[in-house]
Amino acid sequence: MDDSLLGFLLRTFVLSACFGAGYIKAHGEVEAECERLGAFYVGDKTFKCELKSQAK
């Protein structure tokens, strides 16, 4: 395998892993803020959290 192809594949994997980790972390933060405070903020906007239905 060519070194440039291996480097490309490695960078693509690392970028994808970082994106996935950030996505999971962001959703966890929103969930935690909603449970704790009933709201979360993005920039200067605050969003109210409401549970649509209770899973049984």
Buried (B, 14 or more C-beta within 10 A) or exposed (E): EEEEEEEEEEEEEEEEEEEEEEEEEEEEEBEEBBEEEEEBEEEEEEEEBEEEEEEE
